[in-house]
Amino acid sequence: MLSAWPGWAEAGCRLALMLALDISSSVDAREDGLQRRGLAAALMAPAVVDAVLSVPGQSVALSVIEWSGRVQQDVLLDWTILDSRDSMARAAGAIAGSRRSYDAFATAIGRMLEYADTRFRQAPPCDHRVLDVSGDGVQNDGPWPREVYQAGALAGVTVNGLAIVVDEPAVDHAETGDLVSHYRTEVIRGPGAFVIRADGFEDYQRAMELKLQRELSLHVGRASPPARPRLFSLPQ
């Protein structure tokens, strides 16, 4: 686990961004590898690097967690200040070289949100806070996201989603049959919250790159990001 930069209290930070990766039983080893390598590659995409470094003196703090069942959550990357291409490369390397902690548990989205809430309490003092949830299945264990939100978790945090839609859905999808709709109605929250669809794990890198660009662009003073394909916004 990469350690957080010790001087964050003295640095300007415009965005604390946490990425949550699904490692439930519906995600096999190949798909997990595509997810980790895809995230690392998306983080180092030229447009994403430019977006992170676009405001001198106003950095981005990044953390990455993995999640599945009620008690299966772990930190892959502790809060780390991204203020140079080198710092981004180190973060991407840590993500690409990581290995999942679990592979046989359910999809406890609500419990993941509770865990993310505790991690945000340890985040640097940034102007905005965003949780970016990736997953290929619907909630099927533990408290529902709406219950977690009603209890006060993630107050002031915008929650966006990346729904990974597979050709042969696992049992996780059986309850709704529409993963994008599930993320729109149960997971995302906050002003401007949105969901992007990935058509399988092979499409994860593309979708994550677009998602990161949008999240970063919303916090550098742009009125609205460019339209993106296969993107679903929450009605305002």
C-alpha positions as CSV (number, residue, x, y, z in Angstrom):
1,M,0.0,0.0,0.0
2,L,1.4,3.4,-1.1
3,S,1.6,5.8,1.8
4,A,-0.1,9.2,1.8
5,W,2.0,12.3,1.2
6,P,2.8,13.7,4.6
7,G,2.5,17.3,3.7
8,W,-1.1,17.3,2.5
9,A,-2.2,19.7,5.3
10,E,-0.1,22.5,3.8
11,A,-1.0,21.8,0.1
12,G,-4.0,23.1,-1.7
13,C,-6.4,20.2,-2.7
14,R,-9.3,20.7,-4.9
15,L,-10.6,17.1,-5.0
16,A,-10.5,14.0,-2.8
17,L,-11.4,11.1,-5.1
18,M,-11.9,7.6,-3.9
19,L,-12.2,4.7,-6.3
20,A,-14.0,1.5,-5.2
21,L,-13.3,-1.7,-7.1
22,D,-15.7,-4.7,-7.0
23,I,-14.0,-8.0,-6.1
24,S,-17.2,-10.0,-5.4
25,S,-17.6,-13.6,-6.5
26,S,-19.1,-12.6,-9.9
27,V,-15.7,-11.1,-10.8
28,D,-13.3,-13.8,-12.0
29,A,-9.5,-13.6,-11.9
30,R,-9.3,-12.4,-15.6
31,E,-11.9,-9.7,-15.1
32,D,-10.2,-8.6,-11.9
33,G,-6.9,-8.2,-13.8
34,L,-8.6,-6.2,-16.5
35,Q,-10.1,-3.9,-13.8
36,R,-6.8,-3.2,-12.1
37,R,-4.7,-2.8,-15.2
38,G,-7.5,-0.8,-16.8
39,L,-7.7,1.6,-13.9
40,A,-3.9,2.1,-13.9
41,A,-3.9,2.7,-17.6
42,A,-6.8,5.1,-17.4
43,L,-5.1,7.1,-14.6
44,M,-2.0,7.6,-16.9
45,A,-4.0,8.5,-20.0
46,P,-2.7,11.8,-21.3
47,A,-6.1,13.5,-21.0
48,V,-6.4,12.3,-17.4
49,V,-2.9,13.4,-16.4
50,D,-3.6,16.8,-18.0
51,A,-6.8,17.1,-16.0
52,V,-5.2,16.2,-12.7
53,L,-2.4,18.7,-13.2
54,S,-4.5,21.4,-14.8
55,V,-4.6,23.7,-11.8
56,P,-1.1,24.6,-10.4
57,G,-1.1,24.5,-6.6
58,Q,-4.4,22.7,-6.4
59,S,-3.8,19.0,-6.4
60,V,-6.0,15.9,-6.3
61,A,-5.9,13.4,-3.5
62,L,-6.6,9.8,-4.6
63,S,-7.4,6.6,-2.7
64,V,-8.5,3.2,-4.0
65,I,-10.4,0.5,-2.0
66,E,-11.7,-2.9,-3.0
67,W,-14.9,-4.4,-1.7
68,S,-17.3,-7.3,-1.8
69,G,-19.2,-8.8,1.2
70,R,-20.2,-7.3,4.5
71,V,-16.7,-7.5,6.0
72,Q,-14.6,-7.7,2.9
73,Q,-13.2,-4.2,2.3
74,D,-9.5,-3.2,2.0
75,V,-7.4,-0.3,1.1
76,L,-5.3,-0.7,-2.1
77,L,-4.0,2.9,-2.1
78,D,-4.1,5.1,0.9
79,W,-4.8,8.8,0.4
80,T,-2.0,10.0,-1.9
81,I,-1.5,13.5,-3.3
82,L,-1.3,13.6,-7.1
83,D,0.7,16.7,-7.9
84,S,3.1,15.5,-10.7
85,R,3.3,12.9,-13.4
86,D,5.7,10.9,-11.3
87,S,3.3,10.8,-8.4
88,M,0.6,9.6,-10.7
89,A,2.9,6.9,-12.2
90,R,3.7,5.6,-8.7
91,A,0.0,5.4,-7.9
92,A,-0.8,3.7,-11.1
93,G,2.0,1.2,-10.5
94,A,0.7,0.4,-7.1
95,I,-2.8,-0.3,-8.5
96,A,-1.6,-2.4,-11.4
97,G,0.6,-4.5,-9.1
98,S,-2.0,-5.1,-6.5
99,R,-3.8,-8.4,-5.9
100,R,-7.3,-9.0,-4.7
101,S,-7.8,-9.9,-1.0
102,Y,-11.0,-12.0,-1.5
103,D,-12.8,-13.8,-4.4
104,A,-15.8,-15.7,-2.9
105,F,-18.2,-13.2,-1.3
106,A,-21.4,-11.3,-2.1
107,T,-22.1,-7.8,-3.3
108,A,-22.6,-5.6,-0.2
109,I,-22.8,-2.1,-1.8
110,G,-24.3,-0.5,1.3
111,R,-21.5,-1.9,3.5
112,M,-18.9,-0.6,1.1
113,L,-20.5,2.9,1.4
114,E,-20.2,2.7,5.2
115,Y,-16.5,1.7,4.8
116,A,-15.9,4.5,2.3
117,D,-17.4,7.0,4.8
118,T,-14.8,6.0,7.4
119,R,-12.0,6.4,4.9
120,F,-13.2,9.9,3.9
121,R,-12.9,10.9,7.5
122,Q,-9.1,10.3,7.1
123,A,-8.9,12.2,3.8
124,P,-6.9,15.5,3.4
125,P,-9.0,18.7,3.5
126,C,-10.0,19.1,-0.1
127,D,-12.6,21.5,-1.6
128,H,-14.7,18.6,-3.0
129,R,-15.1,14.9,-2.3
130,V,-16.2,12.2,-4.8
131,L,-16.6,8.4,-4.4
132,D,-16.4,6.5,-7.7
133,V,-18.0,3.0,-7.4
134,S,-17.3,0.3,-10.0
135,G,-19.2,-3.0,-10.1
136,D,-20.8,-5.7,-12.2
137,G,-23.6,-6.7,-9.7
138,V,-26.5,-5.4,-7.7
139,Q,-26.8,-5.2,-4.0
140,N,-27.4,-8.6,-2.4
141,D,-26.0,-8.6,1.1
142,G,-26.1,-6.3,4.1
143,P,-27.8,-2.8,4.3
144,W,-29.1,-1.2,1.2
145,P,-27.4,2.0,0.0
146,R,-30.5,4.1,0.7
147,E,-30.5,2.9,4.3
148,V,-26.8,3.8,4.6
149,Y,-27.4,7.3,3.2
150,Q,-30.4,7.8,5.4
151,A,-28.2,7.1,8.4
152,G,-26.0,10.0,7.4
153,A,-23.0,8.3,5.7
154,L,-21.1,10.2,3.1
155,A,-22.7,13.5,3.8
156,G,-21.2,16.0,1.4
157,V,-19.7,13.3,-0.8
158,T,-20.8,13.0,-4.5
159,V,-21.2,9.3,-5.4
160,N,-20.8,8.3,-9.1
161,G,-21.1,4.9,-10.7
162,L,-19.4,2.8,-13.3
163,A,-21.8,-0.1,-14.2
164,I,-19.9,-3.0,-15.8
165,V,-22.6,-4.8,-17.9
166,V,-21.5,-8.4,-18.9
167,D,-23.0,-10.6,-21.6
168,E,-23.7,-13.5,-19.3
169,P,-24.9,-11.9,-16.0
170,A,-24.0,-13.7,-12.8
171,V,-26.6,-14.3,-10.0
172,D,-25.8,-10.8,-8.7
173,H,-27.8,-9.3,-11.6
174,A,-30.9,-11.5,-11.4
175,E,-32.8,-9.2,-9.1
176,T,-33.1,-6.2,-11.4
177,G,-31.8,-7.3,-14.8
178,D,-30.7,-3.7,-15.4
179,L,-27.4,-2.8,-13.7
180,V,-27.3,0.8,-14.9
181,S,-30.8,1.4,-13.6
182,H,-29.8,-0.2,-10.2
183,Y,-26.8,2.2,-10.0
184,R,-28.9,5.2,-10.9
185,T,-31.6,4.5,-8.4
186,E,-29.7,2.9,-5.5
187,V,-26.0,4.0,-5.6
188,I,-25.3,7.5,-7.0
189,R,-26.1,10.7,-5.1
190,G,-25.2,14.3,-4.9
191,P,-25.3,17.3,-7.3
192,G,-24.4,16.2,-10.8
193,A,-24.0,12.5,-9.9
194,F,-23.9,10.2,-12.9
195,V,-23.4,6.7,-14.1
196,I,-21.2,5.5,-17.0
197,R,-21.7,2.1,-18.6
198,A,-18.8,-0.3,-19.5
199,D,-19.7,-3.1,-21.9
200,G,-17.9,-5.8,-20.1
201,F,-14.5,-5.7,-18.3
202,E,-12.8,-5.4,-21.7
203,D,-14.4,-1.9,-21.9
204,Y,-13.5,-0.9,-18.4
205,Q,-10.4,1.1,-19.2
206,R,-12.3,3.2,-21.8
207,A,-15.2,3.9,-19.5
208,M,-13.0,4.7,-16.5
209,E,-10.9,7.1,-18.6
210,L,-14.0,9.0,-19.6
211,K,-15.3,8.9,-16.1
212,L,-12.1,10.3,-14.6
213,Q,-12.0,13.1,-17.2
214,R,-15.6,14.1,-16.3
215,E,-15.0,14.0,-12.5
216,L,-11.9,16.0,-12.8
217,S,-13.4,18.5,-15.2
218,L,-16.2,19.3,-12.9
219,H,-13.8,20.6,-10.3
220,V,-11.6,22.9,-12.4
221,G,-14.2,25.6,-13.0
222,R,-15.8,24.2,-16.2
223,A,-19.5,24.8,-16.5
224,S,-20.1,21.4,-18.0
225,P,-18.0,18.5,-19.5
226,P,-18.3,17.4,-23.1
227,A,-21.0,14.8,-23.8
228,R,-19.8,11.2,-23.6
229,P,-21.1,8.1,-25.2
230,R,-23.0,5.5,-23.1
231,L,-23.3,8.0,-20.3
232,F,-26.4,8.3,-18.1
233,S,-26.9,11.4,-15.9
234,L,-29.2,11.7,-12.9
235,P,-32.1,14.0,-13.7
236,Q,-31.7,17.3,-11.8
